[in-house]
Amino acid sequence: MKKFTTVNDIGDIKGAVKEALEVKANRFAYSELGRNRTLLMVFFNSSLRTRLSTQKAAMNLGMNVIVLDVNQGAWKLETERGVIMDGDKAEHMLEAIPVMGSYCDIIGVRSFARFENKAADYNEEILNQFIKYSGRPVFSMEAATRHPLQSFADLITIEEFKEAERPKVVMTWAPHPKALPQAVPNSFAEWMNATDYDFVITHPEGYELDPQFTGKARIEYDQAKALEGADFVYAKNWAAYTGDNYGKVLSTDRSWTVDAEKMKLTNNARFMHCLPVRRNMIVSDDVIESERSIVIPEAANREISAQVVLKRMLESL
Ligand code: CP
């Protein structure tokens, strides 16, 4: 595997889940595979889970790990070509990226949507520069439009906890005070559409996602109706995508918060969220603390999804 940025890069999805469960059952089986290999993780944005789980996955494979927080201690990077660099940015990405590539074997990149330019975000301009100029296999640790390591972990978790062969999975928008990117919901939709699950998305009008991600999912504006009979409830906030509202918060309506009354509409559903989560905005305390909440095993599976991706990249070096 030379690149991991979308569901298409994982190949057969059932085979990927099978491999993930094998890795999980014996996560040190390939501890020699990464010997004398170095992973560089480049963060343009904050992280808890991605940072720790990816580093742990690399260590399980015997790799060395370097972490660069671009905005804390590195030179400020210019991303646009043709700019006269007389401002505060001391280095251009076009030099920085191949230099980074010269110190490692594999690169992970976290680079969120900036909400300054929709086309730049949706063209994945930062991530694609790493793919083009690093000379190394590159994987996304959440980019502007997708978070595939999260979605892969979500899929593994659903496969582990599902009771029906074809579960009903409902992704619901929920309120948040700040504008959050669409990467997690886009990616979750893309991965759910690669399964045969009954997949429904619910959100207030105005929060429509890019159809390239929502695909065959059913869209339901009535949250209560969407939640009826759900086996899994996946809560997430995102800022508006469409038109001039791109990147805007249109609503903080707490009637969309996932609480115990909403969960009563479901088929005793499991509650999921990628974390970090704002309690009593996205989800009530009692729901996230309930025995049906699987947010912790979901986060733990981030180590497994990362390990499968790193293993495949190491095998292709
Ligand atoms: N879910 C997730 O990616 O968490 P972090 O932002 O903490 O890495």
Residues whose N, C-alpha, C, O or C-beta is under 5 A from the ligand:
A	BS01	CP	S46 S47 L48 R49 T50 R51 C274 L275 P276
